[in-house]
Amino acid sequence: MTHESGPNAHPADLDLGPWRAFLRAHARVARRMDEDLRAGHALSLQEYETLLHLAEAPGRRLRMGRLADSLLLSKSGVTRLIDRLVDDGLVERTSCSSDARGAEASLTGSGLARLRAASPTHLAGVREHFYAAIDGSDIPVLERALDAVSERLCATDGPCEHVADGPGAGAVGPGSEASEVRARA
């Protein structure tokens, strides 16, 4: 049977194996990394990613709406997340300097220290749970395929952060805040 791809493909014609493999891999890697960060640093993966986004932002602060978009959360979801981080002293909520009606989340010194402490665990998880399972020659193919999915959705949904600007790239990229975090840990 030939498999037609694209938006006109009938669901019965799709090979859902790659889709299901992607979902399984994402869920398992995220769960394992979450467990590692919680055990070693009392941080969830989502909290870690939030601290990372703030660390990489200009002035280590972001508007709540932009942070929600970056984390793929609703505004109420990011509010609850930031509330937890504020309660832990890792983030402060402040008024937006350019628009007093807006709120920003800013990384505290304690938040940066916690991110620095957790960064080696996060990077070890990326290496162990993701890169170690993939043949090196498959990495560029996987990156191109996932970038294509993301770019296609950005083209239809409106402006998106470029993949290289997100926390996944920043977590291991040279010159990023995360690599500085790791170096200064």
KEMI-653923 format. One record per atom (N, C-alpha, C): x, y, z. Coordinates in steps of 0.02 Angstrom, whole numbers, padded with zeros to 5 digits, always signed. Example, Ala and Ser with C-alpha at 12.3 -4.5 7.8 and 13.67 -1.06 7.14 Angstrom:
BEGIN
+00660-00284+00390;+00615-00225+00390;+00660-00165+00390;+00642-00112+00354;+00684-00053+00357;+00645+00002+00394;
END
This chain:
BEGIN
+00042-00059+00000;+00000+00000+00000;+00044+00062+00000;+00031+00110-00044;+00068+00172-00043;+00034+00219+00006;+00075+00259+00036;+00050+00306+00086;+00054+00376+00058;-00003+00406+00048;-00005+00475+00027;+00008+00518+00088;+00048+00568+00080;+00061+00613+00137;+00034+00682+00120;+00031+00723+00169;+00008+00791+00159;-00062+00800+00187;-00089+00861+00179;-00153+00877+00210;-00212+00839+00181;-00205+00812+00120;-00261+00777+00088;-00260+00702+00100;-00211+00677+00138;-00206+00606+00151;-00265+00584+00194;-00293+00528+00177;-00347+00499+00217;-00315+00466+00279;-00346+00474+00338;-00316+00445+00399;-00298+00372+00392;-00336+00333+00355;-00321+00262+00347;-00258+00251+00305;-00239+00301+00266;-00179+00296+00224;-00116+00316+00260;-00121+00345+00319;-00062+00369+00355;-00029+00312+00394;+00036+00312+00392;+00075+00268+00435;+00086+00306+00500;+00049+00289+00552;+00053+00325+00615;+00110+00303+00659;+00150+00255+00636;+00207+00231+00675;+00255+00287+00696;+00278+00330+00648;+00324+00383+00668;+00292+00433+00718;+00229+00448+00708;+00193+00493+00753;+00191+00463+00823;+00172+00401+00828;+00167+00368+00893;+00236+00362+00926;+00287+00348+00886;+00355+00344+00913;+00377+00411+00940;+00361+00466+00904;+00377+00533+00928;+00342+00546+00995;+00278+00531+01000;+00241+00543+01062;+00269+00502+01120;+00284+00438+01107;+00313+00396+01160;+00380+00422+01183;+00423+00439+01135;+00491+00463+01152;+00487+00528+01191;+00446+00574+01167;+00439+00639+01201;+00415+00628+01273;+00363+00589+01281;+00335+00578+01348;+00386+00545+01395;+00421+00495+01370;+00469+00459+01412;+00530+00501+01429;+00557+00537+01380;+00615+00580+01394;+00595+00635+01442;+00539+00668+01430;+00517+00723+01474;+00505+00697+01545;+00473+00639+01551;+00460+00611+01618;+00526+00595+01654;+00573+00564+01619;+00637+00546+01650;+00676+00608+01670;+00677+00659+01627;+00714+00720+01643;+00680+00757+01701;+00613+00755+01703;+00576+00785+01758;+00594+00749+01823;+00596+00683+01822;+00614+00644+01881;+00685+00661+01905;+00732+00666+01858;+00802+00682+01875;+00807+00751+01908;+00773+00800+01879;+00776+00868+01907;+00741+00873+01974;+00684+00839+01982;+00649+00840+02046;+00692+00807+02101;+00722+00750+02084;+00762+00713+02133;+00825+00753+02154;+00857+00783+02106;+00920+00817+02120;+00915+00889+02141;+00859+00922+02121;+00857+00994+02131;+00789+01021+02152;+00741+00977+02164;+00673+00998+02183;+00643+01047+02133;+00657+01035+02068;+00630+01075+02014;+00598+01028+01963;+00540+01047+01937;+00512+01009+01882;+00546+01030+01817;+00539+00990+01766;+00566+01008+01701;+00536+01074+01677;+00472+01083+01687;+00439+01145+01666;+00466+01205+01705;+00478+01197+01769;+00508+01251+01809;+00578+01267+01784;+00617+01214+01770;+00685+01224+01744;+00682+01263+01678;+00639+01242+01632;+00633+01276+01568;+00612+01349+01577;+00570+01363+01625;+00549+01431+01639;+00608+01473+01662;+00647+01446+01709;+00706+01482+01733;+00755+01493+01675;+00762+01444+01632;+00808+01450+01575;+00784+01505+01527;+00720+01507+01511;+00693+01560+01468;+00708+01628+01499;+00697+01635+01563;+00709+01699+01596;+00783+01716+01596;+00827+01667+01608;+00899+01679+01609;+00924+01703+01541;+00894+01678+01487;+00916+01695+01420;+00884+01759+01394;+00834+01785+01429;+00799+01845+01407;+00838+01908+01424;+00831+01961+01384;+00864+02024+01401;+00843+02047+01471;+00891+02064+01511;+00877+02086+01579;+00849+02032+01624;+00851+01970+01599;+00825+01912+01636;+00753+01921+01658;+00714+01951+01612;+00643+01962+01626;+00603+01956+01561;+00541+01932+01567;+00496+01925+01510;+00425+01943+01531;+00388+01970+01484;+00317+01982+01495;+00283+01914+01504;+00232+01913+01545;+00198+01850+01560;+00169+01818+01497;+00140+01857+01452;+00112+01830+01391;+00165+01799+01346;+00222+01831+01341;+00276+01804+01299;+00304+01740+01330;+00309+01739+01397;+00332+01679+01431;+00283+01622+01420;+00219+01637+01424;+00168+01585+01411;+00175+01557+01340;+00185+01601+01292;+00195+01578+01222;+00257+01536+01215;+00312+01557+01247;+00375+01520+01243;+00369+01450+01273;+00330+01445+01327;+00324+01382+01362;+00265+01340+01336;+00228+01367+01288;+00169+01334+01261;+00117+01321+01316;+00106+01372+01357;+00057+01368+01411;+00004+01422+01401;-00053+01411+01431;-00104+01463+01432;-00082+01518+01480;-00114+01575+01477;-00096+01629+01524;-00110+01609+01596;-00164+01572+01607;-00178+01549+01676;-00128+01496+01697;-00106+01455+01651;-00055+01403+01667;+00011+01435+01686;+00033+01486+01649;+00096+01518+01665;+00090+01557+01730;+00031+01585+01744;+00021+01620+01807;+00029+01573+01866;+00000+01514+01862;+00008+01465+01917;+00081+01444+01924;+00114+01433+01868;+00185+01413+01870;+00227+01468+01901;+00217+01529+01881;+00256+01586+01908;+00239+01595+01982;+00177+01585+02001;+00158+01590+02072;+00200+01542+02114;+00209+01480+02090;+00250+01431+02127;+00323+01454+02131;+00349+01480+02076;+00418+01502+02075;+00428+01565+02118;+00378+01608+02121;+00381+01667+02165;+00381+01644+02237;+00337+01596+02254;+00334+01570+02322;+00401+01539+02343;+00437+01510+02296;+00503+01480+02310;+00560+01531+02308;+00545+01594+02291;+00595+01646+02288;+00640+01644+02227;+00619+01607+02176;+00660+01599+02116;+00645+01651+02062;+00585+01680+02066;+00561+01728+02017;+00524+01783+02054;+00525+01844+02026;+00485+01899+02051;+00436+01919+01997;+00378+01941+02017;+00329+01968+01970;+00332+02044+01978;+00342+02079+01922;+00348+02152+01924;+00304+02182+01870;+00292+02247+01876;+00256+02283+01824;+00302+02292+01765;+00273+02291+01707;+00311+02300+01645;+00334+02372+01641;+00398+02382+01626;+00426+02449+01623;+00398+02489+01564;+00380+02455+01509;+00355+02490+01450;+00278+02496+01449;+00244+02458+01491;+00170+02460+01493;+00149+02440+01563;+00130+02489+01603;+00114+02477+01673;+00056+02427+01682;+00016+02416+01630;-00039+02368+01636;-00014+02296+01632;+00045+02286+01603;+00072+02219+01593;+00114+02197+01652;+00120+02132+01660;+00162+02103+01712;+00219+02066+01680;+00275+02066+01715;+00335+02030+01693;+00357+01982+01748;+00390+01930+01727;+00423+01885+01774;+00497+01898+01766;+00532+01905+01822;+00604+01915+01819;+00639+01865+01864;+00696+01842+01842;+00735+01792+01877;+00771+01825+01936;+00766+01795+01994;+00802+01820+02053;+00872+01789+02055;+00913+01815+02100;+00979+01785+02110;+00974+01713+02132;+00925+01699+02175;+00914+01629+02197;+00892+01585+02138;+00851+01613+02094;+00829+01575+02035;+00887+01559+01989;+00931+01608+01979;+00989+01596+01937;+01036+01544+01969;+01045+01549+02034;+01087+01499+02069;+01057+01429+02063;+00991+01424+02070;+00958+01358+02065;+00965+01331+01994;+00958+01375+01944;+00966+01355+01874;+01038+01331+01863;+01087+01367+01888;+01157+01347+01880;+01169+01279+01912;+01140+01268+01970;+01150+01204+02004;+01117+01146+01966;+01059+01159+01935;+01022+01107+01901;+01045+01095+01829;+01081+01143+01801;+01101+01138+01731;+01141+01075+01715;+01191+01054+01756;+01227+00992+01739;+01181+00931+01737;+01132+00928+01781;+01084+00872+01781;+01043+00874+01717;+01019+00933+01698;+00979+00939+01637;+01020+00918+01576;+01081+00944+01570;+01122+00928+01512;+01141+00854+01511;+01154+00825+01569;+01168+00752+01571;+01107+00713+01547;+01047+00736+01566;+00986+00704+01543;+00977+00709+01468;+00992+00767+01440;+00987+00776+01367;+01034+00726+01333;+01094+00722+01358;+01143+00675+01328;+01121+00602+01337;+01103+00583+01398;+01089+00514+01414;+01022+00489+01386;+00971+00530+01392;+00903+00507+01374;+00884+00523+01302;+00922+00567+01269;+00905+00586+01200;+00962+00568+01153;+01018+00603+01158;+01072+00594+01110;+01102+00523+01111;+01106+00493+01169;+01137+00426+01172;+01096+00373+01135;+01032+00386+01125;+00989+00338+01092;+00987+00346+01016;+01018+00399+00990;+01012+00415+00919;+01081+00409+00886;+01084+00375+00830;+01146+00370+00792;+01165+00441+00769;+01228+00457+00776;+01252+00524+00759;+01234+00547+00689;+01232+00501+00641;+01215+00521+00573;+01140+00538+00565;+01100+00516+00613;+01028+00530+00611;+01010+00598+00641;+01055+00627+00680;+01041+00690+00714;+01022+00746+00665;+01061+00759+00612;+01041+00813+00567;+00974+00800+00533;+00960+00737+00516;+00896+00720+00485;+00838+00733+00533;+00847+00711+00595;+00796+00722+00646;+00784+00796+00657;+00838+00834+00662;+00831+00907+00673;+00795+00940+00614;+00813+00922+00552;+00779+00951+00494;+00705+00934+00493;+00689+00871+00509;+00619+00850+00507;+00578+00887+00561;+00604+00891+00621;+00567+00925+00674;+00563+01000+00663;+00617+01030+00635;+00614+01101+00617;+00561+01113+00564;+00555+01068+00515;+00505+01075+00463;+00434+01075+00492;+00422+01030+00539;+00356+01028+00572;+00343+01095+00607;+00392+01117+00646;+00384+01180+00683;+00374+01239+00637;+00416+01244+00585;+00411+01301+00539;+00344+01303+00502;+00319+01245+00484;+00255+01242+00449;+00200+01269+00495;+00202+01250+00559;+00151+01274+00606;+00160+01349+00619;+00221+01372+00621;+00233+01444+00631;+00206+01483+00571;+00212+01456+00511;+00188+01489+00451;+00112+01497+00453;+00077+01448+00483;+00004+01452+00485;-00022+01485+00549;+00017+01482+00603;-00006+01509+00668;+00017+01580+00679;+00064+01604+00641;+00091+01670+00652;+00161+01665+00679;+00190+01722+00698;+00261+01723+00719;+00274+01674+00776;+00328+01638+00770;+00351+01592+00821;+00424+01606+00836;+00444+01586+00896;+00515+01587+00911;+00548+01538+00864;+00606+01555+00839;+00643+01508+00798;+00668+01452+00843;+00671+01392+00815;+00691+01334+00853;+00758+01346+00889;+00806+01377+00855;+00871+01388+00885;+00869+01436+00944;+00814+01474+00950;+00808+01522+01005;+00775+01492+01066;+00750+01431+01061;+00713+01401+01116;+00758+01370+01168;+00729+01344+01222;+00768+01317+01276;+00807+01255+01259;+00783+01216+01211;+00820+01156+01192;+00888+01172+01163;+00890+01222+01118;+00953+01241+01088;+00996+01279+01138;+00965+01324+01174;+01002+01364+01223;+01032+01321+01277;+01002+01265+01292;+01027+01223+01346;+01096+01194+01331;+01112+01185+01268;+01176+01155+01251;+01218+01197+01204;+01192+01252+01180;+01227+01292+01131;+01283+01334+01161;+01340+01338+01127;+01395+01379+01152;+01375+01452+01152;+01398+01489+01202;+01384+01560+01205;+01316+01577+01233;+01276+01528+01247;+01209+01541+01275;+01214+01552+01349;+01162+01581+01377;+01159+01589+01450;+01166+01522+01484;+01135+01471+01455;+01137+01405+01488;+01208+01377+01489;+01247+01389+01435;+01315+01363+01437;+01356+01403+01487;+01342+01468+01495;+01374+01507+01547;+01353+01482+01616;+01289+01465+01623;+01264+01439+01686;+01303+01376+01704;+01312+01332+01655;+01348+01269+01667;+01421+01283+01686;+01452+01329+01650;+01523+01344+01662;+01534+01375+01731;+01485+01412+01756;+01493+01446+01820;+01464+01406+01878;+01438+01347+01864;+01406+01307+01917;+01457+01283+01967;
END
